[in-house]
Amino acid sequence: MEITVETMKRCDLVHPSGMIDSASAPELEESLLDLLEGGTRNLVISLREVTFLSSPGLKALLAAQIRARKKVPPGEVVLSEIPPNLLKVLELVGMHHIFRFFEQDVEAVGSF
């Protein structure tokens, strides 16, 4: 898995790629939490290039959302460009109640 980050005006746009499994999820979680601890309040995570997302990957996303919401003022993590197979999984486990989903990165970035 590779992670690239683009800094925008009101958020950071995070592009993980490849498989997010038990081996790579800790790296993703650490990267997301480091961004939030470093002063970023809002994150857009583009899942366009993610081919697989395991339960440790879901935990990494949740950990980032929890940390963002605890900031003062509160921040948010949103998900964008979710492939159809991952969208089904995210909806099945109820992530649509925790995260806002966007079809395009531009929409997600513009939401802040």
C-alpha positions in Angstrom: 0.0 0.0 0.0 1.1 3.5 -0.8 -0.2 6.7 0.7 0.0 10.2 -0.9 -1.3 13.4 0.7 -2.3 16.6 -1.0 -2.7 19.7 1.3 -5.7 21.8 0.4 -7.0 25.0 1.9 -9.4 23.5 4.5 -8.4 19.8 4.5 -5.9 17.3 3.4 -6.7 14.9 0.6 -5.3 11.4 1.3 -4.9 8.8 -1.5 -4.1 5.3 -0.2 -3.7 2.7 -2.9 -3.6 -1.1 -3.1 -4.7 -3.5 -0.4 -5.4 -2.2 3.1 -5.1 -5.4 5.1 -3.8 -6.4 8.6 -0.2 -5.8 7.4 -0.8 -2.3 6.0 -3.6 -0.9 8.1 -1.4 0.2 11.0 0.6 2.3 8.5 -2.6 3.9 7.3 -3.8 4.6 10.8 -0.5 6.1 11.9 -0.4 8.3 8.8 -4.0 9.6 9.4 -3.5 10.2 13.1 -0.2 12.0 12.4 -2.0 14.3 10.0 -4.6 15.1 12.5 -2.1 15.6 15.3 0.0 17.8 13.1 -2.8 20.4 12.8 -5.0 19.1 10.0 -8.6 19.3 11.2 -10.4 17.7 8.2 -9.5 14.8 6.0 -10.8 13.5 2.7 -9.8 9.9 2.1 -10.1 9.0 -1.6 -10.6 5.2 -1.9 -10.4 5.2 -5.7 -7.2 3.2 -5.9 -8.0 0.8 -2.9 -8.5 -2.7 -4.1 -9.2 -4.4 -0.7 -10.2 -3.1 2.7 -10.1 -5.5 5.7 -11.5 -5.0 9.2 -8.1 -3.5 10.4 -8.5 -1.0 7.6 -12.0 -0.1 8.8 -10.6 0.3 12.3 -7.9 2.7 10.9 -10.7 4.9 9.3 -12.7 4.8 12.5 -9.7 5.8 14.6 -9.1 8.8 12.4 -12.8 9.9 12.6 -12.8 9.6 16.4 -9.6 11.7 16.6 -10.9 14.3 14.2 -14.2 14.7 16.1 -12.4 15.1 19.4 -10.4 18.1 18.1 -11.4 21.6 19.2 -13.1 22.8 17.1 -14.2 19.4 15.9 -13.0 18.1 12.5 -14.3 15.4 10.2 -13.1 12.6 8.0 -15.0 12.0 4.8 -14.6 9.3 2.1 -14.7 9.8 -1.6 -14.5 8.0 -4.9 -15.4 4.6 -3.2 -15.3 1.7 -5.6 -18.6 -0.2 -5.8 -17.3 -3.4 -4.1 -16.0 -1.3 -1.1 -19.1 0.8 -1.0 -21.2 -2.4 -0.4 -18.9 -3.4 2.5 -18.9 0.0 4.1 -22.7 0.2 3.9 -23.0 -3.4 5.2 -21.1 -2.6 8.4 -22.9 0.8 8.9 -20.0 3.2 8.0 -22.5 5.4 6.1 -23.8 6.4 9.5 -20.3 7.5 10.7 -18.8 9.0 7.5 -20.1 11.2 4.7 -19.6 9.6 1.3 -18.9 11.6 -1.8 -18.7 10.5 -5.5 -15.9 12.8 -6.4 -12.8 14.2 -4.6 -13.8 17.7 -5.7 -17.2 17.4 -4.0 -15.6 16.1 -0.8 -12.9 18.8 -0.6 -15.6 21.4 -1.4 -17.7 20.2 1.5 -15.3 21.9 4.0 
